[in-house]
């Protein structure tokens, strides 16, 4: 049987409602903190698409109030499953913005509570990345760089060693990602039995490591060849840990 679900989040962003709107309601903006590439036909009834190559999704915009509210719903599957997103934007004093977010829909048979738990953790990371983007890279369109590890991905310790990041690193620590020689600050870190994320903010990028199995970076400079480099890196980590 299918089942309904709902995930609600709230994040404060050091930016104006207009900056937040550009980040959630334009293709280049979304690519700068979420997955990509996205295209957005910005109007009520317009279409929004995501094309990762191995995964595509199309949605219809169901609410379009620039600077205030955005909602869209994915095309329904044959079994009636779909995903819906809603963003409520509220300006605060001194140029900050509160963003309220709801991800809801209908899941296919076979998905249980683990889906909501995983998605909730994922949204924590993505919405934090959105806030980092608006604060540190406003107006700079980013390129989404994705790479996935082969089967049998290595363990967390092996990944951290290969990156040159101390295992006892914590948010605020300055580190150097040795594979590319980029220095930055650890801005996000989750390391528990269920989820592992590492985020490093450099001068020209937000580097995001989804456990040991994938990277999803947002680069604000030349991204040529970066996906291939990180794919090779993940493959090397797996080979060394085998």
C-alpha positions in Angstrom: 0.0 0.0 0.0 1.1 3.6 -0.6 1.5 6.0 2.3 1.4 9.7 2.8 4.3 11.5 4.5 5.3 15.1 5.5 8.6 16.7 6.5 8.6 20.2 7.8 11.7 22.4 8.3 12.6 26.0 9.1 15.9 27.8 8.6 17.0 31.4 9.2 19.0 32.9 6.3 21.3 35.9 6.5 20.0 37.4 3.3 17.0 39.2 1.9 13.7 37.6 0.8 14.7 38.5 -2.8 18.0 36.7 -2.5 16.3 33.6 -1.0 13.7 33.7 -3.7 16.3 33.7 -6.4 17.9 30.7 -4.6 14.7 28.6 -4.6 12.9 29.8 -7.7 15.5 29.9 -10.5 17.4 27.1 -12.1 20.9 28.6 -11.4 19.8 29.4 -7.8 18.7 25.9 -7.1 21.8 24.3 -8.6 23.8 26.4 -6.2 22.6 24.5 -3.1 20.5 21.5 -4.1 20.9 19.0 -7.0 21.0 20.0 -10.6 20.8 21.0 -13.3 17.3 22.5 -12.9 15.2 24.5 -15.3 12.3 26.7 -14.1 9.4 28.2 -16.0 8.6 30.8 -13.4 4.9 31.2 -13.3 1.8 29.5 -11.9 1.4 26.3 -13.9 4.9 26.5 -15.2 7.2 23.5 -15.3 10.2 22.7 -13.2 12.7 19.9 -14.3 15.6 18.2 -12.8 18.0 16.1 -15.0 20.8 14.3 -13.3 21.3 12.0 -16.3 20.6 8.8 -14.4 17.5 10.4 -12.8 14.9 12.9 -14.2 11.9 14.5 -12.5 9.4 17.0 -13.8 7.0 19.1 -11.6 4.3 21.6 -12.1 4.4 24.9 -10.1 1.2 25.1 -8.0 1.9 28.4 -6.2 4.0 31.3 -7.4 4.1 34.4 -5.3 7.6 36.0 -5.9 9.4 36.7 -2.7 6.7 35.0 -0.6 5.6 31.5 -1.6 6.6 28.8 -4.0 5.1 25.3 -4.3 5.4 22.6 -6.9 4.3 19.0 -7.3 6.0 16.2 -9.3 4.2 14.3 -12.0 2.3 11.3 -10.4 3.5 7.8 -11.0 1.3 5.0 -12.2 0.7 4.0 -8.6 -0.3 7.6 -7.6 3.0 8.4 -5.9 4.3 12.0 -6.0 6.4 14.5 -4.1 5.4 18.1 -3.3 7.5 21.0 -2.1 6.4 24.3 -0.5 8.5 27.2 0.5 7.3 30.1 2.6 9.6 33.2 2.7 9.3 35.8 5.5 11.6 38.8 5.8 12.9 39.8 9.2 14.6 42.8 10.6 18.2 43.6 9.6 18.0 41.9 6.3 17.5 38.3 7.5 14.9 35.9 6.2 13.1 32.9 7.7 12.4 30.1 5.2 9.7 27.5 6.1 9.8 24.3 4.0 7.4 21.4 3.7 8.1 18.2 1.7 5.1 16.0 1.4 3.5 13.4 -0.9 2.7 9.8 -1.3 5.3 7.0 -1.1 5.4 3.7 -3.0 4.8 0.4 -1.3 7.9 -0.8 0.5 9.0 2.6 1.9 8.8 2.9 5.6 9.8 5.3 8.3 13.4 5.1 7.2 12.5 7.2 4.1 11.3 10.1 6.3 14.3 9.8 8.6 16.8 9.8 5.7 15.0 12.6 3.8 14.8 14.7 7.0 18.6 14.5 7.6 19.2 15.2 3.9 17.0 18.3 4.0 18.8 19.5 7.1 22.0 19.5 5.1 20.6 21.0 1.9 18.8 23.9 3.7 21.9 24.6 5.7 23.8 24.7 2.3 21.1 27.1 1.0 21.8 29.5 3.9 25.6 29.2 3.3 25.1 30.0 -0.4 23.0 33.1 0.2 25.4 34.3 2.9 28.7 33.7 1.2 28.0 33.5 -2.5 25.0 35.8 -3.2 24.3 36.3 -6.8 27.0 33.9 -8.0 25.4 31.0 -9.9 26.9 27.7 -9.0 27.6 24.5 -11.0 26.4 21.3 -9.4 29.2 18.6 -9.5 28.0 15.1 -8.7 30.1 11.9 -8.5 29.2 8.5 -7.1 31.4 5.8 -5.7 31.5 2.3 -7.2 29.8 -0.6 -5.4 31.5 -1.4 -2.1 32.2 2.1 -1.0 34.9 2.5 1.6 34.4 3.4 5.2 34.2 6.9 6.7 37.7 6.8 8.2 39.2 5.9 4.8 37.4 8.8 3.1 38.5 11.3 5.7 42.1 10.1 5.5 42.0 10.4 1.7 40.6 13.9 2.0 43.3 14.9 4.5 40.6 15.9 7.0 41.2 14.9 10.7 38.7 12.4 12.0 38.2 14.7 15.0 37.4 17.7 12.8 34.5 19.9 13.9 32.6 22.8 12.4 34.8 25.9 12.2 38.0 24.0 11.7 40.2 25.0 8.8 41.1 22.1 6.6 42.7 21.4 3.2 41.0 19.0 0.8 44.2 17.3 -0.4 42.9 15.8 -3.6 42.4 19.3 -5.1 44.5 21.4 -2.8 41.5 23.6 -1.8 41.6 25.1 1.7 38.4 25.9 3.5 36.3 25.7 6.7 34.3 22.7 7.9 30.8 24.2 7.9 28.7 21.0 8.3 29.4 17.7 9.9 27.2 14.7 10.9 28.8 11.5 12.0 26.5 8.9 13.7 25.5 5.4 13.1 22.8 6.3 10.6 24.1 9.3 8.7 27.4 10.9 7.7 27.8 14.2 6.0 30.8 16.5 5.6 30.6 20.0 4.3 33.6 22.3 3.6 33.2 25.9 2.5 36.0 27.1 0.2 36.5 30.5 -1.4 34.9 29.3 -4.6 32.8 26.3 -3.6 30.6 24.4 -1.2 32.0 20.9 -1.1 29.5 18.3 0.1 30.3 14.6 0.9 27.3 12.3 1.3 28.8 9.6 3.4 31.3 7.5 1.5 29.1 7.0 -1.5 28.8 10.3 -3.3 29.8 13.9 -3.5 27.5 16.8 -4.5 29.6 20.0 -4.7 28.5 23.5 -5.7 31.3 25.3 -7.5 31.3 29.0 -8.2 34.2 29.0 -10.7 35.5 26.8 -13.5 34.0 23.3 -12.9 35.5 21.7 -16.0 36.6 18.2 -15.3 35.7 18.3 -11.7 33.1 15.5 -11.8 35.6 13.2 -13.4 38.3 14.0 -10.8 35.9 13.3 -7.9 34.7 10.1 -9.6 38.3 8.9 -9.8 38.9 9.9 -6.2 35.9 7.9 -4.9 37.0 4.9 -6.9 40.5 5.2 -5.4 39.1 5.3 -1.9 37.1 2.1 -2.6 40.1 0.4 -4.1 42.4 1.3 -1.2 39.8 0.1 1.4 39.1 -3.2 -0.3 
